[in-house]
Amino acid sequence: MTITSLDRAKQQYLAQQVASASPERLLVLLYDRLLVDVDRAAAAQDAEDWNGAGGHLTHAQRIVAELSATLTDAWDGAADLRGLYSYLTGRLISANISRDRAATAECRDIVAPLREAWHLAAQQTAAAAGSPLTGLA
């Protein structure tokens, strides 16, 4: 696959966004991409594109691993969230290996409310600091 100058520009823009993002914004970006991966995997499964689904589910697993690795035990909820991430990883693996559309849907049901909660928390943190977090919906 040939990388066009537009693709290169998109990659550079994303790299700049990530490099200059606050920790809150990075967390939101990871959750946004996690949900995109789960949704794309579901669409690929519906189309019986198992290679495509596998790629998205594997990328989702890597994101969950990153989210889990960044948890600090200084936060009281870290152990519970780490347990949820462990369960989510298992379901992503099951969705991939078993080509299980229901497992993919379950992953979406877990990720979507977490994404919304982190979006809200990031907005509230930015508002409290007096610097609005842009690009959050």
C-alpha positions in Angstrom: 0.0 0.0 0.0 1.4 3.3 -1.1 1.5 6.1 1.4 0.3 9.4 -0.1 1.3 12.9 0.9 -2.2 13.3 2.4 -1.7 10.1 4.5 1.7 11.5 5.6 0.1 14.8 6.5 -2.6 13.0 8.6 0.1 11.0 10.4 2.1 14.1 11.2 -1.0 15.9 12.4 -1.9 13.0 14.7 1.7 12.8 16.0 1.6 16.5 16.8 -1.8 16.1 18.6 -0.5 13.3 20.7 2.9 14.9 21.5 1.2 18.1 22.7 -1.7 16.6 24.5 -2.4 16.7 28.2 -2.6 13.4 30.1 -6.4 13.9 30.2 -6.5 14.4 26.4 -4.3 11.3 25.8 -6.7 9.2 27.9 -9.6 10.5 25.9 -7.8 9.8 22.6 -7.1 6.2 23.6 -10.7 5.6 24.6 -11.9 7.2 21.3 -9.7 4.9 19.3 -10.6 1.9 21.4 -14.3 2.4 20.6 -13.5 2.9 16.9 -11.6 -0.4 16.9 -14.4 -2.3 18.5 -17.0 -0.8 16.1 -14.8 -1.5 13.1 -14.2 -5.1 14.3 -18.0 -5.5 14.7 -18.6 -4.2 11.1 -15.8 -6.5 9.8 -17.3 -9.5 11.6 -20.7 -8.7 10.1 -19.1 -8.7 6.7 -17.2 -12.0 7.6 -13.9 -10.1 7.1 -12.1 -12.1 9.8 -8.7 -10.7 9.0 -10.0 -7.1 9.3 -11.9 -7.9 12.5 -8.8 -9.6 13.9 -6.6 -6.5 13.2 -9.1 -4.2 14.9 -9.6 -6.5 17.9 -5.8 -6.9 18.3 -5.3 -3.1 18.2 -8.0 -2.8 20.8 -6.2 -5.3 23.0 -3.0 -3.2 22.7 -4.9 0.0 23.7 -6.4 -1.8 26.8 -2.9 -3.0 27.7 -1.6 0.5 27.6 -4.6 1.8 29.6 -3.9 -0.9 32.2 -0.2 -0.2 32.3 -0.7 3.5 33.1 -2.9 2.8 36.2 -1.3 3.9 39.4 -2.0 2.1 42.7 -2.2 5.5 44.3 -5.7 5.8 43.0 -8.3 3.8 45.1 -10.2 2.6 42.0 -7.1 1.3 40.2 -7.5 -2.4 41.2 -11.1 -2.5 40.1 -10.4 -0.8 36.8 -7.4 -3.1 36.2 -9.7 -6.1 36.8 -12.2 -4.7 34.3 -9.4 -4.2 31.8 -8.3 -7.8 32.3 -11.8 -9.0 31.7 -12.1 -6.8 28.6 -8.9 -8.1 27.2 -10.2 -11.7 27.6 -13.4 -10.8 25.8 -11.5 -9.1 23.0 -9.4 -12.2 22.6 -12.4 -14.4 22.6 -14.2 -12.2 20.1 -11.2 -12.6 17.8 -10.4 -16.3 18.2 -14.0 -17.5 18.2 -15.2 -14.9 15.7 -17.8 -14.1 18.3 -19.9 -11.1 17.4 -21.7 -11.2 20.8 -18.4 -10.9 22.6 -17.5 -7.9 20.4 -20.9 -6.3 21.3 -20.2 -7.0 25.0 -16.9 -5.2 24.6 -18.7 -2.2 23.1 -21.1 -2.2 26.0 -18.2 -2.0 28.4 -16.1 0.6 26.5 -18.8 3.1 25.5 -19.8 4.2 29.0 -16.2 4.3 30.2 -15.4 6.5 27.2 -18.2 8.8 28.1 -17.2 8.9 31.7 -13.6 9.8 30.9 -14.7 12.4 28.4 -16.8 14.0 31.2 -14.0 13.8 33.7 -11.5 15.3 31.3 -13.9 18.2 30.6 -14.4 18.8 34.3 -10.7 18.7 35.0 -10.0 21.2 32.2 -12.8 23.5 33.4 -11.5 23.4 37.0 -8.0 24.3 35.7 -9.4 27.1 33.6 -8.3 25.7 30.3 -11.1 24.2 28.2 -10.4 20.9 26.6 -11.1 21.2 22.9 -12.2 18.5 20.6 -14.2 16.5 23.1 -17.7 15.5 22.3 
